[in-house]
Amino acid sequence: MADLRALFEHLGFVDVRTVLGSGNVVFASDVRPAEALARIEKGLARTLGLTTPVTVLTGNDVVTAVHDNPFSRVTMNPSHLLVAVPQQRSDLGRLRPLLERRYMPERLALGTRVAYVWCANGVPRSPLWAAVDRALEKTGTVQNIATLRRAAALLE
């Protein structure tokens, strides 16, 4: 995580902090998300030899995703609640057909920028998560709600 933090600082971002061991990075920047995305992808490839999709959310996106969590009042294991972030906001539309299916006791909800995937029996055995991952064509990123809450806390 120290190498990742150093890379972001070298790329010109400030107030750089990593979130646990998740690979998520919170930073401040005066560039638009699309420009930050390009910088990060090039920097990861050049410096660390990683060619991986990167998703950039604004601080407001992160705080809104935590605040708007439709499952926040339900007592649950936070590692079973995934927050999927498609690379493009419009990709959330690919998940709309899944809302019409029944995956009980699992549940899916769509936010303004993210999808919430409750995997009642854990992620590895989740047919709903498998369907979401297929629909998004394995693009974007996913983390559990605890990681997203931690990122939001760093932003505040």
N, C-alpha and C positions, 0 to 999 in steps of 0.2 A: 504494500500500500504506500510505502514511502517513495518508491520509484514512480508510482502513478501520480502522487501528489507533486513530486518534483517536476514531472513532465508537464502537468497542467500549469505550474508556475512558470516554467520555461516557455510555454505557449502564450504567456501574457495574461493569464487569468489571476485574479487576486482572491484573498480570503479563502484559499483552497483547503478543503477538509474532506477526508474520505469517510464513508459511512460504514462503520464496523469493518468486516472483511468482505464486503459485498461487491466491490468493484464500482459502487456508486460514488460519485464525487459531487460535492456541493462547492460552488465557486461563484464569484462575482465577475461580471464582464460588462463592457459597454458595447459589445457587438451583438448583432441579432442572432437568434438561435441557429439559423441556417449557416451562418459564417462560423459560429462556435463549433458546430457539428463538423464542418469541413476541416477546420484546424485540428480538432481532436482525432478524427479518423486518420489524417495524414501523419500526425504526431505519433499515434499508436503504432502505425505501420513502420515509420522511419526509425523510431527510437526503441520500441519494444518488440518489433517484428510481429505485431498482432494485426490481423485483418479481420475485424469483427464489426458487425453492425453496432452503431452507437445511436442512442436516442437522447435528445436534449429536451428537458422540460424547463419551463420558467419556474421561478420560485412560486409564483402564483398558482401554476399548475399543480405543484406538489402539495401546497397547503390546501388547495381546493379538493384534491383527491382524498386527502386525509379527512378533511371536514365533511365532505359529502358521502363518506362511506355509508352505504345503506345498511350495512350489517353491524354498525358500531354499537348498537344497543343489545346485540345478541352476545351472550357469553360463549366464547369459543377459543380454541387454540389458535393464536395468531399465525402460527406456521402453516395452518390450513387455509388461510385466507390470502389468496394471491391477488396482486394488482398487476394486470397486464397493460403494458403501454405500447400500443402499435407505433411504428415509426411515423406514420401520418395519422392525424386525427380522423380523416375520412375512412381509414381502415377499420374503425369501429363498426362501420356498416356491415362488414363481413360477418359480424357476430349476431346481428339482428335475427336471422333465421334460428339461431340456437335458443333464443328467448321463447320460441314457440314449442320447444321440446321439453319433455320432462326428464330431469336427471335426479330426481329426489333420492336422497335428502340433499343433494348438491344444488347449488343455486348460482345463477349468473345475473349480474346487474351491470348496466352500462352507465358510466358517468360522462362528463363532458369531454374528457381526454383519456380516460382509462376504463378498463373493464375490471369488475370485481368478481373473482371466481372462488366460491366457497367449496372446498374439497373436503367434505365431511369425514371421509375415512383416510385422509392423507393424500398428498399430491401423486405419489407413484401409482396408486390404484384408481385414480380419478378418471372416469370416462368423460366427464365434462371438461377437465383440463386438456385431455387428449383432443377433444373436438375443438376447443378454443385454439390450441396450438396449430392444428391443421388449418383452421379457417384463417388464421393470421399468417399462414405459410412460414411459420417459425421466424417471423420478423419482429422487430421491436425488442422489448425487454420485459422481464417479469421479476417481481420481488414480493416477499410477503409483506403484510401490512405493518409488521413491527419495524422492518427496515425503512419503509416509507415514513412512518411516524418519526423515526430517528432523524431522517433527512429533513423533515418539516421542523423538528425541534432545532436543528442546526441553523436553519434559515431564520428562525425567530430569535 
